[in-house]
Amino acid sequence: MLAKAFIDTNIVIYALSLIVATALEAGCATLYTEDLHHGQVIEGQMTVTNPFSV
């Protein structure tokens, strides 16, 4: 059971990294997600916004 939870977590991390990389490549200034820290700035160009805390 622990192994399956680990695999699921890594899939989520991998999927989120693809979203972040794609948003950066597209030149997005804001990324709306609850999976990263609200207000975090990525690569000095994109700010993370948690849509549930605004």
GIRA-V843174 format. One record per residue. N is the residue number from 1. PSI is psi as a letter, one per 40 degrees, with the letter a starting at -180 (NA if undefined). D_CENTER is the distance of its C-alpha to the mean C-alpha in Angstrom with 2 decimals. Layout:
# GIRA-V843174
n=N psi=PSI d_center=D_CENTER
n=N psi=PSI d_center=D_CENTER
This chain:
# GIRA-V843174
n=1 psi=d d_center=25.44
n=2 psi=d d_center=23.48
n=3 psi=d d_center=22.87
n=4 psi=d d_center=21.46
n=5 psi=d d_center=19.01
n=6 psi=d d_center=17.96
n=7 psi=d d_center=17.59
n=8 psi=d d_center=15.56
n=9 psi=d d_center=13.12
n=10 psi=d d_center=12.92
n=11 psi=d d_center=12.51
n=12 psi=d d_center=9.41
n=13 psi=d d_center=8.03
n=14 psi=d d_center=9.56
n=15 psi=d d_center=8.41
n=16 psi=d d_center=4.62
n=17 psi=d d_center=6.21
n=18 psi=d d_center=8.41
n=19 psi=d d_center=6.48
n=20 psi=d d_center=5.48
n=21 psi=d d_center=9.08
n=22 psi=d d_center=10.59
n=23 psi=d d_center=9.67
n=24 psi=d d_center=11.10
n=25 psi=d d_center=14.00
n=26 psi=e d_center=14.72
n=27 psi=f d_center=15.05
n=28 psi=h d_center=12.84
n=29 psi=d d_center=13.42
n=30 psi=h d_center=11.03
n=31 psi=h d_center=7.63
n=32 psi=h d_center=8.27
n=33 psi=i d_center=6.16
n=34 psi=e d_center=7.79
n=35 psi=e d_center=5.55
n=36 psi=i d_center=5.23
n=37 psi=h d_center=8.68
n=38 psi=h d_center=10.40
n=39 psi=e d_center=12.01
n=40 psi=h d_center=10.15
n=41 psi=h d_center=11.18
n=42 psi=h d_center=9.73
n=43 psi=f d_center=12.76
n=44 psi=e d_center=14.87
n=45 psi=e d_center=14.15
n=46 psi=h d_center=10.99
n=47 psi=h d_center=10.55
n=48 psi=h d_center=7.84
n=49 psi=h d_center=9.92
n=50 psi=h d_center=10.15
n=51 psi=e d_center=12.57
n=52 psi=e d_center=14.49
n=53 psi=e d_center=15.42
n=54 psi=NA d_center=16.78
